Amino acid sequence: MPIKSGPYGDPPRTARRDYFVVLLLLLWRMRYDLLLLAVIGTLILTETVATNWKQSGSLVSIMGITVSIFIGFRNTQAIGRWWEARQLWGAIVNQSRNWTDTLTSLLPEEELMSTHGRNLVRYQVAMVWQLNFQLRNFYHHDLRRFQDYLLENLGMKPTTTLRQLGEARAIAVRELYENNKIDARGREQLMDIARATVDAIGGLERIRNTPLPASYDVFVRMLSWIFGFQLLLNFKMDGTSFVGSITGILLFLGFLMAERIGAYVEGPFDEDGSTFALPLNAICLTISRDLLGNESDSCLHHFSKDPVRWT
């Protein structure tokens, strides 16, 4: 029986043709590290460094094992932070859909399609965009215009904060109850969704505002460079060929790249949204399209399922 493809697209994945692009993006972020590595490598290859700085091969081996353990632990924690942030954003996507579904079940169609009803949905969409901007502390101008459009419809200022949006939404739910548009059970359902959204927001703010301890970050970084320096020195002083010295540089570069990847992934809300950070614009556009339909069409060019190019 033939299998047919649907209109939903394939799951996101990194295409093989983009591996080189990812490598270039990583090396660009490491440009200052690469410059320092080039200086150290040149000093060692030209025998400018004193030979008495060289440690024994067994000590360098122990240092390599130690560095591997610390880098592995650091990267595990970094990926854990990244994945927790993605799970929390997934919870916000789900609660946003729950919000509009619950409103649909509680309000008659004419009320839901009225300006007031649409604004109840816009509160949720405006909150996710404001969360996006506050977590990253930057935004694209057309996305900011869309947020300003939402706030204007809600009768709020462009400087409105995420907390103020949450309070305004709670007041709107209270007014629904006071005007007998919903009963006590309906208000409880809406506020349960609001609380779950606030819990996810709090988790994302915790990840954003609490990096791994600076002392651990500095220690792993210094240990990596000390190991790399000794590795290159041992390759050179043991009488290996020029090719062997280049091999040592490449080995050190591998350790350095592993350490830096952990540092970059640790911040899932960095401005570099195409390589290490979460695709917050794509997530927020998914919510906007699900809840508001074509109101967000002017921003669809920011939507991408390509992990190399999403924002």
N, C-alpha and C positions, 0 to 999 in steps of 0.2 A: 504494500500500500504506500503510495507516494507521500512524502512529508512536505508540507508547505510552510514557508516562512511567513510570520505575521508582520504587522506594521509597527511593532514596538521597538525594533532595533535590538542589537546584540548587547549582552552585558558588558559593562566597561572593562577594558583590559588595555595593557600597554602593547602596542604593535611592535613587532621586531624591527621595523624600519625606524622606530623612534628611540631605540636603545642609544644610538649615538647622540641624539638630542638630549636625552636624560643625562648622559655622561658629560656633555658640554655644560649643561646647566649646573651640575654638581661642581665641575672644575671651576666654573666662573665664580660660584659662591666661595670656593676655596682659594681664590686667586692670591690672597696675601699669604696663606699657608704655603702655596706652591712657590711663591717668590722666596720665602724663607728657606724652604727645602732646597731650592736651586743655589742659594748662597752657601748653605751648609755643605751641600754636595760638592760644590766647586772648591771650597776650602779644604775638604778632605781629599778630593782627587788630586789637587795640586800640592798635597802634603804640607799645607800651611799649618794644620793643627798639630800640636805637640804629640809625639807618640806615647808619652807617659800617661796620657788621658785614657788610653785603651784599657778596658777591663777584660777579664778572661772570658773565653767563649762560653764556659758553663754558667757564669754569672749572667751573660747576655741571654742565654737560653731561659734561665729562670725569670729574668725580666720580661721576656716575650710571653711566657705563660701567664705571668701576673697581669700584664697589660691586656692579654686576651680575656682573662676573667673579668677585669674591671670594665672593659669596653662591652663585653657581652651583657653584663649586668646593667650597665647604663642604657644600652640599646633596648634591652627588654623593658625597662621602665619607660623609655621614651615611646616605644611602640604601644605600650599599655596606655599611656596618656592619650596618644593619638586615637586609639581605638575606643577608649572611654568617651572621648569627645564626639566621635562619630556615633556612638550608641545614644548619647544624650541628644544629639541633633535628630537622630532617628525617632526618639521619643517625642520631640517637638513636632516633627512631621505628622506622627500618628495623632497626637493631641490636637493639632490644627484640624485634621480631618474629623476627629471626634467633635470638635467645637461646632463646625458647620453642620454636621449630621444631626447633632443634638438640637441645634436651633431649628433645623428643618422639621424635626419630629415634634417640637414644642409649639411652633408658631404657624399660623395659617399662611398660605402661599402669598396672599396679598400683603400681609405684614412683613413677610420675609423679603419680598421684592421691593418694598418701600425704601425710601432713603434711610430711615432708621434701621430697618432690617439689614440693608447692605452695609451700613456702618458697623453693625455688630460683628459682621464678618471681617470688615476692614480693620477692626481693632487687632484681631489675631495676626493678620498679614503685616500690619504696621509694626507689631511687636517683634516679629521674626526679623524683619529688615533692620530695625533699630538694634536688635541684639547682634546681628551681623556687623553693623558699623561700629558698635561699641567694643566688640571683641577684637576687631582688627585695627580700629582707629584709622581707617582709610576707606574710601569708597570711590566708585566710578561716578562721573557726573550724571549720566543718564539714570543710573539706579537711585541716586540722591533725588533727582527730579521726580521719579516715581514715588519715593517715600514722601516727598513734599506734597505730591498730589493726594496721597492717602491722608496725610495729616490735615490738609486743607478741607477735605470732605468731612473729616471728623471735627472740624472747628478747633484745631490745635495748632500751636506755633511750630515752625520748623526746628526750634531748639528743644522741643519736647524730648524728655528722657524716657528710657525704657520703664522706669518705675512709675512715671506719671501716666504712661499708657496703660499699665496694669491697674492703677487706681481708677482711671477713667472707665476702663472696661468693667470693673467691679461696680462702679456707680450705675453704669448702663444696665447691668443685671439686676441691681436693686430696683431701678425704675421699672423694669419689666414686671417685677413682682408687685410693686406698689400700684401699678396700673392694671393689675389683674390680667396681664398678658400670659403669665406663667404662674403655676402654683408653687408651694414650698418645695415639693419634690423636684420640679423643674429647676428651681434656683439652686438646689443642692447639686443636681447633675452638672450644671454649668460651672459652679464654683469648684467642684471636684476636678474638672478639666483644667480650670484656671490654676488650681493648686499644683497639679501635676506638671503644668507648663513652668510654673515658678520654680519648682524643684529642679527641673532640668536646666533652667537658666542659672540657678545657683551653682550647680555642678560645673557648668561651662565657665562661669566666672571664677570658680576656684581653680580650675586648670589654667586659665589665662593668667591669674594673678599670683600663682604659687609655682614657680619653676623648681627644678631639682636644686638642692642646696648648692650654693656657689662654691663652697669648699670642695665638694665632691667633683664638680665640674672642672675646677682649676687643677685638682690633684690628678684626675685622669688625663687631662690635656698635657700637664707637665711630664707625667710618667711616660706618655706616648712619645714625646719629643726626646726625652732622655734615652729611651730604648732605641729610637730611630737613629740618634746620633751614635750610640755605641755599636749598633748594627752596621752602619756604614763604615765606621772606623775599623771594625773587625774585618770586614770584607777587604778593605784597602790594605791594612797592615799584615794580613795573612798572605799577601803576595798573589792575590787573585788577579786575573786579567781585567782589562777595561770593561769587557762585557760582564764579568762577574760583579764589578762595582755597580754597573748599571742595574744588574739584577737586584742588588741590595737596595738601590734607590727605589725600584719598583715595589719590592717587598714592604719597605717603609711606607711608600705611598698607599699601599693597600690597607695597612693598619690606620694610617691617617684618615683615609676616606671612610673607613668603618666608624672611627671615632666621631668624625664630623657629621656623618649621616644621623647618628644618634642625637647630636646636638641640634640639628636642623629639624628633625621629626618631633623633637620634644616640644616645639612650639607649633601646635596645629593651626594657629590663627595668624601666622606670619604673613607679610605682604606678598611673599613669593608663592602665590596660590597655585602655580602650575606644576610644582614638583614635590613639595613636602607638606603643604598645608591642606586643610580640608576644602572641598569645593563649596564654600558657603553660598556663593551667588547661585550656583546650580540648585542647591537645596532650597534656598528661599524662592527661586523662580518656580520650582516644583510646587511648593505650598501656594504661591500666588496663583498659578494656573488652576490648581485643584479647587481653590476657594473662590476666586474672582473671575475665572474664565479668561476672556480676551482682554481684560483691563490691563494686563501686564505684557501684552504682545509687543510693545515698543522696546522691551528689554530682552527679548528672546535671543538676541545675538550673543548674549553672555552665557547661554545654556550650552553645555558640552558634556558628553559622556566620555571624552578622551582624557584619561588620567594625566597625560602629559600637558594638556592644554586647558583643563578646566580651571575655573577661578572661584 
